[in-house]
Amino acid sequence: MSGPASTGQCARVEDVSKLFGSFAALRQVSVELELGKCYVLIGENGAGKSTLLRILAGLLRPSFGTVTLFGHGEPQTVRERVGYMSHAPMLYDELTGQENLRYFSKLYPGRECLDPAEALRQVGLDPNLPRPLGHYSQGMRQRTSLARVLLSFPELLLLDEPFSNMDVESARQMVELLAQFRHGSRTIVITTHQRELAAPIADYVLALKAGRVASFEPGSPTL
Ligand SMILES: Nc1ncnc2c1ncn2[C@@H]1O[C@H](COP(=O)(O)OP(=O)(O)OP(=O)(O)O)[C@@H](O)[C@H]1O
């Protein structure tokens, strides 16, 4: 790769503000994301975490400021290199994990996709589980959501509250899994209210407060 990869930069957010009507959800946020690192985004309810993630995903446009992703000034043009997992899992309860993924893999026509069974294996799930998703534990549902994101071989993973409603052991397993993806040189951004759960993979911790960057500090990753 040339250009941005050689500088090790995955994304650059410069002076980004996002207004909803007259309300500023983000105010002059600037941050740079290096390739292959994990960023943990924390802050109270309404701090702007999901808004920043959705802007990085190209799902929202900033009102002011710029976002550069993989060296491109229009995140929409590199959307296929980004995997976004929202905190409402977009999966069908009446289908099995593999049926869900087969359905979603058809939404990427003409593109190479990871085999659904392999995606499930990568997140530690048996692809041949006969149960419908409605009978999965929360941890298994979150893993299936992550497998769905992996279908398109994303280089940047944007995960909104990946540990929500998970027990501590399932969250620990999810963190180990994410650590493997990071070692595979994917860049990861996680929003969470449970900073301690993500600490083992946090290369950097970005705290937002009322839409502003309150702090941006290196973490102490152990994985
Ligand atoms: N589409 C929208 N229209 C209007 N206001 C919005 C919209 N999206 C977000 N907001 C507001 O912007 C602020 C930031 O929301 P955001 O979801 O980014 O916060 P958050 O830090 O992710 O919060 P939480 O931890 O509760 O998910 C909130 O006050 C929210 O109500």
The ligand as an SDF file (V2000), in Angstrom:
LIG
                    3D

 31 33  0  0  0  0  0  0  0  0999 V2000
  -30.4490   11.9850   14.9410 N   0  0  0  0  0  0  0  0  0  0  0  0
  -30.4260   12.7720   16.0280 C   0  0  0  0  0  0  0  0  0  0  0  0
  -31.2550   13.8070   16.1610 N   0  0  0  0  0  0  0  0  0  0  0  0
  -31.2140   14.6150   17.2320 C   0  0  0  0  0  0  0  0  0  0  0  0
  -30.3590   14.4760   18.2600 N   0  0  0  0  0  0  0  0  0  0  0  0
  -29.5110   13.4360   18.1850 C   0  0  0  0  0  0  0  0  0  0  0  0
  -29.4890   12.5370   17.0820 C   0  0  0  0  0  0  0  0  0  0  0  0
  -28.5200   11.6280   17.2870 N   0  0  0  0  0  0  0  0  0  0  0  0
  -27.9560   11.9220   18.4790 C   0  0  0  0  0  0  0  0  0  0  0  0
  -28.5530   13.0200   19.0050 N   0  0  0  0  0  0  0  0  0  0  0  0
  -28.2030   13.6460   20.2800 C   0  0  0  0  0  0  0  0  0  0  0  0
  -26.8190   13.9100   20.2620 O   0  0  0  0  0  0  0  0  0  0  0  0
  -26.2550   13.6430   21.5440 C   0  0  0  0  0  0  0  0  0  0  0  0
  -25.1530   12.6420   21.4020 C   0  0  0  0  0  0  0  0  0  0  0  0
  -25.7350   11.3780   21.0830 O   0  0  0  0  0  0  0  0  0  0  0  0
  -24.8600   10.0570   20.9480 P   0  0  0  0  0  0  0  0  0  0  0  0
  -25.8120    8.9480   20.6350 O   0  0  0  0  0  0  0  0  0  0  0  0
  -23.7440   10.2930   20.0120 O   0  0  0  0  0  0  0  0  0  0  0  0
  -24.2810    9.9190   22.4270 O   0  0  0  0  0  0  0  0  0  0  0  0
  -23.5570    8.6840   23.0940 P   0  0  0  0  0  0  0  0  0  0  0  0
  -22.3660    9.2130   23.7910 O   0  0  0  0  0  0  0  0  0  0  0  0
  -23.3470    7.5840   22.1110 O   0  0  0  0  0  0  0  0  0  0  0  0
  -24.6500    8.2610   24.1600 O   0  0  0  0  0  0  0  0  0  0  0  0
  -25.0630    6.7920   24.6940 P   0  0  0  0  0  0  0  0  0  0  0  0
  -23.9360    6.3510   25.5410 O   0  0  0  0  0  0  0  0  0  0  0  0
  -26.3130    7.0830   25.4720 O   0  0  0  0  0  0  0  0  0  0  0  0
  -25.3000    5.9240   23.4920 O   0  0  0  0  0  0  0  0  0  0  0  0
  -27.3990   13.1840   22.4340 C   0  0  0  0  0  0  0  0  0  0  0  0
  -27.8580   14.2940   23.1890 O   0  0  0  0  0  0  0  0  0  0  0  0
  -28.4460   12.7320   21.4490 C   0  0  0  0  0  0  0  0  0  0  0  0
  -29.7430   12.8920   21.9760 O   0  0  0  0  0  0  0  0  0  0  0  0
  1  2  1  0
  2  3  1  0
  2  7  2  0
  3  4  2  0
  4  5  1  0
  5  6  2  0
  6  7  1  0
  6 10  1  0
  7  8  1  0
  8  9  2  0
  9 10  1  0
 10 11  1  0
 11 12  1  0
 11 30  1  0
 12 13  1  0
 13 14  1  0
 13 28  1  0
 14 15  1  0
 15 16  1  0
 16 17  2  0
 16 18  1  0
 16 19  1  0
 19 20  1  0
 20 21  2  0
 20 22  1  0
 20 23  1  0
 23 24  1  0
 24 25  2  0
 24 26  1  0
 24 27  1  0
 28 29  1  0
 28 30  1  0
 30 31  1  0
M  END
$$$$
